[in-house]
């Protein structure tokens, strides 16, 4: 009964998430492959916000709230990996456009 009450209480949020999934699939499906890499590397860099949020959650969490501390730590690690990966992909993409030096 608890899960059904939660679903009934958050029905609008569930509809919004489902709509966001369909809209996201449509938008990403229509992006040309030439633009995919720069857009994704930029989106990965936005994960800096996730890192800041995770640090704030970890800082405000009680010392005995292990769930918040573990989730915050995982968010910092995964967000950092995503940011670094986004910059690596961007760097590799920009290397393709540099002219090669002649020997």
N, C-alpha and C positions, 0 to 999 in steps of 0.2 A: 504494500500500500504506500510505502514511503516514496518509492520512485514515481508512482503515478501522481502523487500529490506534487512532487517536484516538477514533473513535466507539465502538469496543469498550471502551476504557478509561473512557469517560465515559457509558456507557449509562444508568446510573441518573439522572444529571443531565439527560440528554436527555429521559427519561421524565417527570421532574419538571417541566421547562419545558413540555412538551406538555400535561401535566395542568393546569399553571397557566394556559395559554392558554385551554383549554376552561372552566375554572372562572371565569376573568375574564370571558369572553364571557357566560356564564350570569348572573353577578352583575350586570354592567353592563346586560344586557338586561332585567333585572327591576327596575331603579331607575326610579321614576316621573320624568317629565320635570320636575316641580316641584322635585325634590331634585337633579337632575343638575348644575345650575350650582353650588350651594354645595358639593357633594361634589367636583366637579372643581377648583374654585378652592382648596379645602383640600388636595387631592392635589398640585396644582401648587406650593403653598407648601412641601410636604415636600421639594421639590427643593433646598431649602437644604442638605440632607444631601449631595446630589450635588456641590454647589458646594464644601463643606468637603472632601469626599473628593478632588475634583479638585485643589484647592489643595495638599492633603497629597501627592498623587501627584507633582505638579509640583515640590514642594519636595524630595522625596526622590529624584527622578530624576537620573541622571547628566547632566552638561552635554552629553555627546555622544549621549544617547539621544533622538533627535529624535522618534521615534514616541510615546514617553511624554509628552514636552513638548507635542506637537501635540494628542494626544488629551486631555490635561489641559486645555489651553487651550480646545479646542472644548467640553469638558464644562462649563467655567466659563461660557463665553459662552451656551451653550444652556440651562444650568440657570438662569442669571440671567434670560434672556428668559422662561423658563417661570414663575419666581417672580414677576416683574413682571407678566406676563400674568395670573397667578392673582389678584393683588391688584387689577388693573384690572377684571377681570370681577367680583370681589366688590364693588368700589366701585360699579360700574354697577348691580349687582343691588340693593345697599342703597339706591341713589338711587331705585329704583322704589317703595320702601316709605315714603319720606319724604313728608310732606304738603306740598302746594304752597302757597306763600305767596300770599295774596290782596292785590291792589293797591288 
